[in-house]
Amino acid sequence: MSLLLLPLLWIAAAPPAAVVQGDDFSCPRGQVRNEDTDGECCWPGQAWSMIQDRCVGLADCPEGFTADESGEDCVRGSCPAGQVPMDLMGAHCCWPGQVWEDDACTGEPACLRGWVPQDGGCVREAEAPRLAPEPAALPYVAPKAGDYVRVEAGTARVGSPRREPGRFHNERTFEVTLTQPLLVKATEVTQREWQGLVGRNPSYFRHCGEACPVERLNWYEALTWLNRLSEREGLTPCYQLDLCRGTLGGGCPGGAPECRGDYACNVRPAGPTCAGYRLPTEAEWEYLARAGTPHATYAGALVVKDTNDAPVLNGIAWYGGNSGVTYEGGAPCNAWVGRAVPTATHCGPQPVGQKAPNPWGVRDALGNVMEWTWDAFATYPRKPTVDRMVSVGYDRVVRGGAWQTHALGMRVAVRRRVRPEDRSYTIGLRPVRTAPAAGAAKAAPPDAGLKGPTPPRPPRVTPPQPDAGAAVDAGDDE
C-alpha cells in the first residue's frame, strides 16, 4: 500500500509549474515581478489576472522594445518611443489603439502612462504644452427666458432616403429613440456669450459683432466652455477634463481662418443623463434639427435652382447663396457661382436668430456656422437604436452647414468629420442639456428663465421621402 501512496503524496506536494517563486527564477529581459504581477513575469505597467491567467494591461515597454499592435506585449523593434509596429517588418509605426490604413495612422491613440494625447498622437506629459494664462472674461450674462426651447423625447428616422439629391453613402437611414427630453439653445452661442466665460474671443469674424456666432473654436474648447456654463448655473459639469494644455480660445496663428489648435484635454463624459450643459449627440442633433419633418430641410423639399440657389433655404438659413456682408473682414465670395444674391463681394456669418425657426423653435440649425456634436464619426447602424452615443473614435462629427456651404450641402442629413483639435471659421456650437422631468421643472433653480416655447410631444416620424424635383440615385448604403 505504501508503494501506491508515495507517488500521490509527492505530486500533491509539488508547487504549481506556472508560479515563479524566489529569485532562482529570473524573468525574461525587460519583464518584472512585483505585487501587481502576483509573482509572475509581466511587462512594466501590467498586472496579473487570476481570471484570465495572464498579464493584462498596456505594456510600458522598456528601452529597446516596442509594444505590439495589441499594446499588451513588447517586441524588439525600431519604432519611436511609445509607438508600436503595424506589421512584422516594422515598416509602419503608430500609437497604441491606432491602425494603419490609407497610408496613415488612424483612430484615437491609447497613450501609455506618462504620455498624453496631442495632434492625433501622443507626447510625453513633461513635454506637452502647458495651459496658457487666460485674461479676464467679460461680465457673465445668465440665460434668459426664451434662450432655450424644450424638445420632447420621441422616435424618428435620421439619415436620408436613397434618392435624395446630393446624398452621401454614409447617410443610411435608421430609427433612433431618445428617451430623455432636451433643453436646446434656440440659437448658436454668440461671441458675447462665449466671452462671458472665456477671456479670449477665438472668432475670425470679430467685426460681425457680439450677436454673431462664436467660431474658430475646437471640440475641446467647446467642452470647456460648456463645463463653465454648467458651473455658473449651479449644475454638475458633464465632462471630466484633465491635463488641459495650450491656449483656450487662442484662434489661429497669423489670423488664419483655419488651423490645428493647440488646446486639448483628456476627456471623460458623464453621459447624456448628466444635469449640466453639453454637446448634443449626433442623433440628438438631427432629431432636434428635423423637428418631426421628413424632407431634406425642415422647411420642405430642397429644390436647387443653381449651385448656391435654393429658394427654400433663403428664409431659414445663411448659406453660400445669401450670406453677403458689409462688415470688415468678410471672406471674398464674388467668384462663387450661381448665388441667390449675386451682388455681394464678401460673405460671412450673420447675427444669430434672424431666420425663421424650425417647428420646434430652433433657429440657424442649418447655415450660419456648423455645430460640434459629441459623437465620434462612425458608420450608421442598420438596426433601431436607443439614445445612440458614439464615444470611441477620434474624428468628431459637425452638422448643419455654414455661411459658405453650397445649396445641396445644406441638407439636414449631411455629416462632416473633423479632427477634435481643428479650429475653423465655419464651426461653432449649440448647447443642450437633459431636461428635468415635467413634475420637477419648477423646483429646479437652474431652469428658471429657460422655459421658452414648449412644443407638444412630437409624433412618431415617418421615414424620409425623396424631395420633389430631380432625383439622383446615390447607390446602396454602406
C-alpha positions as CSV (number, residue, x, y, z in Angstrom):
1,M,0.0,0.0,0.0
2,S,2.9,2.4,0.7
3,L,4.2,1.9,-2.8
4,L,0.9,3.1,-4.2
5,L,0.6,6.2,-2.0
6,L,4.2,7.5,-2.4
7,P,3.8,8.9,-5.9
8,L,0.5,10.5,-5.0
9,L,2.0,12.3,-1.9
10,W,4.9,13.5,-4.0
11,I,2.6,15.0,-6.7
12,A,0.5,16.8,-4.1
13,A,3.5,18.4,-2.5
14,A,4.9,19.8,-5.8
15,P,4.4,23.6,-6.4
16,P,2.3,24.5,-9.5
17,A,4.6,24.9,-12.5
18,A,3.0,28.3,-13.5
19,V,4.1,30.1,-10.3
20,V,7.5,31.7,-10.3
21,Q,8.9,31.5,-6.8
22,G,12.1,33.1,-5.3
23,D,15.0,34.8,-7.0
24,D,16.1,31.5,-8.6
25,F,13.6,32.1,-11.4
26,S,14.6,35.2,-13.4
27,C,12.2,37.0,-15.8
28,P,12.9,37.4,-19.5
29,R,14.8,40.6,-20.3
30,G,12.7,43.7,-19.7
31,Q,10.0,42.0,-17.7
32,V,9.4,42.5,-14.0
33,R,7.9,40.8,-10.9
34,N,6.1,42.7,-8.2
35,E,3.0,42.8,-6.1
36,D,0.8,43.8,-9.1
37,T,2.1,40.7,-11.1
38,D,1.4,38.3,-8.2
39,G,4.9,36.9,-8.6
40,E,4.5,36.3,-12.4
41,C,6.7,37.9,-15.0
42,C,5.0,40.8,-16.8
43,W,5.9,43.9,-18.7
44,P,6.1,47.1,-16.7
45,G,2.7,48.7,-16.3
46,Q,0.9,45.4,-16.3
47,A,-0.8,43.3,-13.7
48,W,-1.5,39.6,-13.4
49,S,-5.2,38.5,-13.9
50,M,-6.1,35.4,-11.9
51,I,-9.3,35.1,-14.0
52,Q,-7.6,35.3,-17.4
53,D,-4.4,33.6,-16.2
54,R,-2.2,36.1,-18.0
55,C,-0.6,39.6,-17.8
56,V,-3.2,42.3,-18.6
57,G,-3.0,46.0,-19.3
58,L,-1.0,48.2,-21.7
59,A,2.7,47.4,-21.6
60,D,5.1,50.2,-20.7
61,C,7.9,48.7,-22.9
62,P,11.5,49.3,-21.7
63,E,14.2,50.8,-23.9
64,G,15.0,48.6,-26.9
65,F,11.4,47.2,-27.1
66,T,8.2,48.4,-28.7
67,A,4.6,47.4,-28.0
68,D,2.9,45.1,-30.4
69,E,-0.4,46.1,-32.1
70,S,-2.4,45.0,-29.1
71,G,-0.3,47.1,-26.8
72,E,-0.1,44.2,-24.3
73,D,3.2,42.7,-25.4
74,C,6.7,44.1,-26.1
75,V,8.9,43.1,-29.0
76,R,12.3,44.2,-30.1
77,G,11.9,46.9,-32.7
78,S,12.9,50.2,-34.1
79,C,9.6,52.2,-33.7
80,P,9.9,55.6,-31.9
81,A,9.3,55.5,-28.2
82,G,5.7,54.9,-27.3
83,Q,4.7,53.7,-30.8
84,V,4.0,50.1,-32.0
85,P,4.8,48.3,-35.2
86,M,1.9,47.7,-37.6
87,D,3.5,44.8,-39.4
88,L,6.1,42.1,-38.8
89,M,8.8,44.0,-40.6
90,G,8.1,47.2,-38.5
91,A,7.8,49.3,-41.7
92,H,4.9,51.3,-40.2
93,C,4.6,52.5,-36.6
94,C,1.5,54.0,-34.9
95,W,0.4,54.8,-31.4
96,P,-1.4,52.0,-29.4
97,G,-5.0,51.9,-30.3
98,Q,-4.5,53.1,-33.9
99,V,-4.5,51.2,-37.1
100,W,-2.5,51.7,-40.4
101,E,-4.9,52.4,-43.3
102,D,-4.8,54.6,-46.4
103,D,-1.0,55.2,-45.8
104,A,-1.6,56.8,-42.4
105,C,-2.2,56.0,-38.7
106,T,-5.9,56.4,-38.0
107,G,-8.0,56.2,-34.8
108,E,-7.9,57.5,-31.3
109,P,-4.5,56.9,-29.6
110,A,-4.4,54.9,-26.3
111,C,-1.5,56.7,-24.8
112,L,0.7,54.9,-22.3
113,R,1.1,56.0,-18.7
114,G,3.2,59.2,-18.7
115,W,2.0,60.2,-22.2
116,V,-0.9,62.5,-23.2
117,P,-2.8,62.8,-26.5
118,Q,-1.8,65.7,-28.8
119,D,-2.4,66.3,-32.5
120,G,-3.7,62.8,-33.2
121,G,-0.7,61.1,-31.4
122,C,1.0,61.1,-28.0
123,V,3.7,63.2,-26.4
124,R,5.4,62.7,-23.0
125,E,3.5,64.5,-20.3
126,A,6.5,66.5,-19.4
127,E,6.9,67.7,-23.0
128,A,3.3,68.7,-23.6
129,P,2.4,72.4,-23.9
130,R,1.1,73.8,-20.6
131,L,-2.1,75.7,-20.2
132,A,-1.5,79.3,-21.1
133,P,-2.6,82.1,-18.7
134,E,-6.1,83.4,-19.5
135,P,-7.2,87.0,-19.5
136,A,-10.3,88.0,-17.6
137,A,-13.6,87.3,-19.1
138,L,-16.4,89.8,-19.7
139,P,-19.2,90.0,-17.1
140,Y,-21.3,86.8,-17.2
141,V,-24.8,87.1,-18.6
142,A,-27.1,84.3,-17.5
143,P,-29.5,82.6,-19.9
144,K,-32.9,84.3,-20.0
145,A,-36.4,83.3,-20.9
146,G,-36.7,82.1,-24.5
147,D,-33.0,81.3,-24.9
148,Y,-33.7,77.6,-24.6
149,V,-36.6,75.6,-26.0
150,R,-37.9,72.2,-24.8
151,V,-37.8,69.3,-27.2
152,E,-39.7,66.2,-26.0
153,A,-38.4,62.7,-26.2
154,G,-39.6,60.5,-29.1
155,T,-38.7,58.2,-32.0
156,A,-37.7,59.3,-35.5
157,R,-35.7,58.2,-38.5
158,V,-32.4,60.0,-39.3
159,G,-30.3,59.9,-42.4
160,S,-31.6,60.3,-46.0
161,P,-33.5,58.2,-48.5
162,R,-31.5,56.7,-51.3
163,R,-32.9,59.1,-54.0
164,E,-32.4,62.3,-52.1
165,P,-30.4,64.7,-54.4
166,G,-26.9,65.2,-53.1
167,R,-27.0,62.2,-50.8
168,F,-23.8,60.5,-49.5
169,H,-23.4,56.8,-48.7
170,N,-22.8,57.5,-45.0
171,E,-26.4,58.8,-44.6
172,R,-28.1,55.4,-44.4
173,T,-31.4,55.8,-42.6
174,F,-32.1,54.2,-39.3
175,E,-34.6,54.6,-36.4
176,V,-33.5,56.3,-33.2
177,T,-35.4,56.7,-30.0
178,L,-34.5,59.4,-27.5
179,T,-35.8,58.6,-24.0
180,Q,-35.0,62.0,-22.4
181,P,-36.4,65.4,-23.3
182,L,-33.9,68.1,-24.0
183,L,-33.5,71.8,-23.4
184,V,-31.9,73.2,-26.6
185,K,-30.4,76.6,-27.1
186,A,-32.7,78.3,-29.7
187,T,-29.6,79.9,-31.4
188,E,-25.9,79.2,-31.7
189,V,-23.6,80.5,-28.9
190,T,-22.7,84.2,-29.6
191,Q,-19.4,85.8,-29.3
192,R,-20.6,87.8,-26.3
193,E,-21.9,84.7,-24.6
194,W,-18.6,83.0,-25.2
195,Q,-16.6,85.9,-23.7
196,G,-18.7,85.8,-20.5
197,L,-17.0,82.6,-19.6
198,V,-13.7,82.6,-21.6
199,G,-11.3,85.5,-21.7
200,R,-10.3,85.2,-25.3
201,N,-12.6,85.5,-28.4
202,P,-11.3,83.0,-31.0
203,S,-13.6,84.2,-33.7
204,Y,-12.3,85.1,-37.2
205,F,-15.3,87.3,-37.9
206,R,-15.0,89.6,-34.8
207,H,-16.2,92.6,-36.8
208,C,-19.5,90.7,-37.3
209,G,-20.3,91.7,-33.7
210,E,-21.2,90.3,-30.3
211,A,-24.5,89.0,-31.5
212,C,-22.8,86.8,-34.2
213,P,-21.9,83.2,-33.5
214,V,-18.6,82.4,-32.0
215,E,-16.4,80.3,-34.3
216,R,-12.9,79.0,-34.8
217,L,-13.1,77.0,-31.6
218,N,-12.1,73.3,-31.4
219,W,-14.0,70.5,-29.8
220,Y,-12.1,70.6,-26.5
221,E,-12.7,74.3,-26.2
222,A,-16.4,73.7,-26.7
223,L,-16.4,71.2,-23.9
224,T,-14.5,73.6,-21.6
225,W,-17.0,76.4,-22.2
226,L,-19.9,74.1,-21.6
227,N,-18.5,73.0,-18.3
228,R,-18.0,76.6,-17.2
229,L,-21.6,77.4,-18.1
230,S,-22.8,74.4,-16.0
231,E,-20.7,75.6,-13.0
232,R,-22.1,79.2,-13.3
233,E,-25.6,77.8,-13.4
234,G,-25.1,75.6,-10.4
235,L,-25.1,72.3,-12.3
236,T,-22.7,69.4,-12.3
237,P,-20.5,69.6,-15.4
238,C,-20.9,66.9,-18.0
239,Y,-17.2,66.4,-18.8
240,Q,-14.2,65.5,-16.7
241,L,-11.4,67.4,-18.3
242,D,-7.9,66.6,-17.2
243,L,-4.4,67.8,-18.2
244,C,-5.7,70.6,-20.3
245,R,-2.9,72.3,-22.2
246,G,-2.5,75.0,-24.8
247,T,-4.3,78.4,-25.3
248,L,-8.0,78.3,-24.6
249,G,-9.7,80.5,-27.3
250,G,-6.4,81.2,-29.0
251,G,-7.7,81.2,-32.6
252,C,-5.2,80.6,-35.4
253,P,-1.6,81.9,-35.9
254,G,-1.4,84.9,-38.2
255,G,-5.2,85.3,-38.3
256,A,-5.6,82.3,-40.5
257,P,-9.2,81.2,-40.9
258,E,-8.5,77.6,-40.1
259,C,-5.7,75.7,-38.2
260,R,-5.0,72.8,-36.0
261,G,-5.4,74.2,-32.5
262,D,-3.0,73.7,-29.6
263,Y,-5.7,73.4,-26.9
264,A,-6.6,69.9,-25.8
265,C,-7.6,67.9,-22.7
266,N,-8.1,64.3,-21.6
267,V,-11.9,63.9,-21.7
268,R,-14.3,61.6,-19.9
269,P,-18.0,62.2,-20.4
270,A,-20.7,61.7,-17.7
271,G,-23.2,60.6,-20.2
272,P,-26.4,62.0,-21.7
273,T,-28.3,61.9,-18.4
274,C,-26.0,64.4,-16.7
275,A,-27.6,67.6,-15.4
276,G,-25.2,70.1,-16.9
277,Y,-24.8,71.6,-20.4
278,R,-23.3,69.5,-23.1
279,L,-22.9,69.0,-26.8
280,P,-25.8,67.1,-28.4
281,T,-25.1,63.6,-29.7
282,E,-25.2,63.3,-33.5
283,A,-28.6,61.6,-33.2
284,E,-30.0,64.3,-30.9
285,W,-28.7,67.0,-33.3
286,E,-30.6,65.6,-36.3
287,Y,-33.7,64.9,-34.2
288,L,-33.9,68.5,-32.9
289,A,-33.0,69.9,-36.3
290,R,-35.6,67.9,-38.3
291,A,-38.3,68.8,-35.8
292,G,-40.5,66.0,-37.0
293,T,-40.2,66.8,-40.7
294,P,-39.2,64.1,-43.3
295,H,-37.7,66.3,-46.0
296,A,-34.1,67.5,-46.8
297,T,-34.8,70.7,-44.9
298,Y,-37.2,71.4,-42.0
299,A,-39.0,73.9,-44.3
300,G,-39.7,71.4,-47.0
301,A,-38.2,69.7,-50.1
302,L,-34.8,71.1,-51.4
303,V,-35.3,72.2,-55.0
304,V,-31.9,73.5,-56.2
305,K,-32.0,76.2,-59.0
306,D,-28.2,76.7,-59.1
307,T,-25.1,75.8,-57.1
308,N,-25.8,78.4,-54.5
309,D,-29.5,79.0,-55.0
310,A,-32.3,77.0,-53.4
311,P,-35.4,79.1,-52.6
312,V,-36.5,77.1,-49.6
313,L,-33.2,78.0,-47.9
314,N,-33.4,81.7,-48.2
315,G,-36.0,82.1,-45.4
316,I,-34.4,79.7,-42.9
317,A,-30.6,79.7,-43.4
318,W,-27.5,81.8,-44.1
319,Y,-25.6,79.8,-46.8
320,G,-23.4,80.3,-49.9
321,G,-26.4,81.9,-51.7
322,N,-27.3,84.8,-49.4
323,S,-24.5,85.3,-46.8
324,G,-23.2,88.7,-48.2
325,V,-21.8,91.0,-45.5
326,T,-20.5,94.6,-45.4
327,Y,-18.5,94.5,-42.2
328,E,-14.8,94.5,-42.2
329,G,-13.0,91.1,-42.6
330,G,-15.6,89.3,-44.7
331,A,-14.5,86.4,-46.9
332,P,-14.3,87.2,-50.7
333,C,-17.2,85.5,-52.4
334,N,-17.6,87.4,-55.7
335,A,-16.3,84.3,-57.6
336,W,-18.9,81.9,-56.1
337,V,-21.2,80.7,-58.9
338,G,-25.0,80.6,-59.1
339,R,-25.7,82.7,-56.0
340,A,-29.3,83.6,-55.0
341,V,-28.0,87.1,-54.1
342,P,-25.1,87.7,-56.5
343,T,-24.3,91.3,-55.7
344,A,-22.2,90.8,-52.5
345,T,-18.4,90.8,-52.9
346,H,-17.8,89.4,-49.3
347,C,-19.6,86.9,-47.3
348,G,-19.6,85.6,-43.7
349,P,-21.8,84.7,-40.7
350,Q,-24.7,86.9,-39.5
351,P,-26.1,87.8,-36.1
352,V,-28.0,84.8,-34.7
353,G,-31.7,84.2,-34.8
354,Q,-32.7,86.3,-37.8
355,K,-34.0,83.4,-39.9
356,A,-37.3,81.6,-39.4
357,P,-37.1,78.8,-36.7
358,N,-38.0,75.1,-37.3
359,P,-41.3,73.8,-36.0
360,W,-39.8,73.3,-32.5
361,G,-38.4,76.8,-32.2
362,V,-34.7,76.1,-33.1
363,R,-33.1,78.7,-35.3
364,D,-30.0,78.5,-37.5
365,A,-29.8,74.7,-37.3
366,L,-29.0,75.0,-41.0
367,G,-26.4,77.6,-42.0
368,N,-24.6,80.4,-40.3
369,V,-22.0,78.1,-38.7
370,M,-21.7,74.3,-38.4
371,E,-22.1,72.9,-35.0
372,W,-19.9,70.5,-33.0
373,T,-21.6,67.3,-31.7
374,W,-20.2,64.9,-29.1
375,D,-20.1,61.8,-31.3
376,A,-17.1,60.3,-33.0
377,F,-17.6,59.7,-36.7
378,A,-18.9,56.2,-37.2
379,T,-20.9,54.2,-39.8
380,Y,-24.7,54.4,-39.1
381,P,-26.3,51.2,-37.7
382,R,-28.7,49.0,-39.6
383,K,-31.0,48.4,-36.7
384,P,-33.0,50.7,-34.5
385,T,-31.1,52.3,-31.6
386,V,-31.9,53.9,-28.3
387,D,-30.1,57.1,-27.1
388,R,-27.3,56.4,-29.6
389,M,-24.0,58.0,-28.4
390,V,-20.6,57.2,-30.1
391,S,-17.6,58.0,-27.8
392,V,-15.0,55.6,-29.3
393,G,-13.1,57.2,-32.2
394,Y,-11.0,60.2,-33.0
395,D,-12.6,62.4,-35.6
396,R,-15.8,64.2,-34.4
397,V,-19.0,65.0,-36.2
398,V,-20.1,68.5,-37.1
399,R,-23.5,69.2,-38.5
400,G,-25.7,71.9,-40.1
401,G,-23.9,73.6,-42.9
402,A,-22.4,77.1,-42.8
403,W,-22.4,80.6,-44.4
404,Q,-20.2,79.3,-47.3
405,T,-21.9,76.0,-47.9
406,H,-23.5,75.3,-51.3
407,A,-27.2,74.5,-51.6
408,L,-27.0,70.7,-51.7
409,G,-24.6,70.7,-48.7
410,M,-27.4,72.3,-46.6
411,R,-29.5,69.1,-46.3
412,V,-30.3,68.2,-42.7
413,A,-28.7,64.7,-43.2
414,V,-25.3,65.9,-44.3
415,R,-22.5,64.6,-42.0
416,R,-19.0,66.0,-41.8
417,R,-15.9,64.7,-39.9
418,V,-13.4,67.0,-38.3
419,R,-10.4,66.4,-36.0
420,P,-11.2,67.5,-32.5
421,E,-8.3,69.9,-32.3
422,D,-9.2,71.7,-35.5
423,R,-10.4,75.3,-35.5
424,S,-12.4,76.7,-38.3
425,Y,-14.2,79.9,-39.1
426,T,-17.2,77.8,-40.2
427,I,-17.7,75.9,-36.9
428,G,-19.4,76.9,-33.6
429,L,-21.6,75.3,-31.0
430,R,-25.1,74.9,-29.7
431,P,-25.6,73.7,-26.1
432,V,-28.2,71.2,-24.9
433,R,-29.0,69.7,-21.6
434,T,-31.2,66.8,-20.5
435,A,-34.4,68.4,-19.3
436,P,-35.7,67.6,-15.8
437,A,-38.9,65.6,-15.5
438,A,-42.1,67.7,-16.1
439,G,-43.1,67.5,-12.4
440,A,-39.6,68.7,-11.2
441,A,-39.2,71.5,-13.7
442,K,-40.5,74.3,-11.3
443,A,-38.4,73.1,-8.4
444,A,-35.1,73.2,-10.3
445,P,-33.4,76.6,-9.8
446,P,-31.2,76.3,-12.9
447,D,-34.3,76.1,-15.1
448,A,-35.6,79.5,-14.0
449,G,-35.8,81.6,-17.1
450,L,-35.2,78.7,-19.5
451,K,-38.9,77.8,-20.2
452,G,-39.2,79.2,-23.7
453,P,-41.8,77.9,-26.1
454,T,-42.8,74.3,-25.3
455,P,-43.9,72.4,-28.3
456,P,-46.3,69.4,-27.9
457,R,-44.7,66.0,-27.8
458,P,-43.7,65.1,-31.3
459,P,-45.4,62.2,-33.0
460,R,-43.6,59.3,-34.4
461,V,-41.9,60.5,-37.6
462,T,-42.4,58.5,-40.8
463,P,-39.3,57.6,-42.9
464,P,-38.0,60.5,-45.0
465,Q,-39.3,60.6,-48.6
466,P,-37.4,61.8,-51.7
467,D,-37.6,65.6,-52.4
468,A,-39.9,66.8,-55.1
469,G,-37.9,67.5,-58.3
470,A,-34.8,65.9,-59.8
471,A,-34.0,62.5,-58.2
472,V,-30.4,61.3,-58.0
473,D,-29.6,57.7,-57.3
474,A,-26.9,57.7,-54.6
475,G,-26.3,54.0,-54.7
476,D,-26.6,51.4,-52.0
477,D,-25.9,52.1,-48.3
478,E,-22.6,51.2,-46.7
